Amino acid sequence: MPRAGAIKVEGTVVEVLKETLFRVELPNRHRFLAYVAGKAGAELVRLLPGDKVTVEMSPYDLSKGRISLDRDR
């Protein structure tokens, strides 16, 4: 369930950083740091550069986001 007021966007993983951090790029070329949300991060989800992801961002800080994984994909 998305957080209240969160901006939900589609992006592409462009760089895998340490732990569960990723650099994601939006279609408008905006890049930011994102992490895997919830239990998905604990399950060691494998994301590679080029993977399409759904990201939730706070309208107050557009430099960070949270990757939400849909199980039906």
JOVENKA-V334578 format. One record per helix or strand of 3 or more residues. SS is the DSSP state (H for helix, E for strand). FROM is the first residue (numbers start at 1). TO is the last residue. If there is no record, write none. Layout:
# JOVENKA-V334578
{{SS;FROM;TO} {SS;FROM;TO}}
This chain:
# JOVENKA-V334578
{{E;7;16} {E;21;26} {E;31;36} {H;39;42} {E;52;58} {E;61;68}}
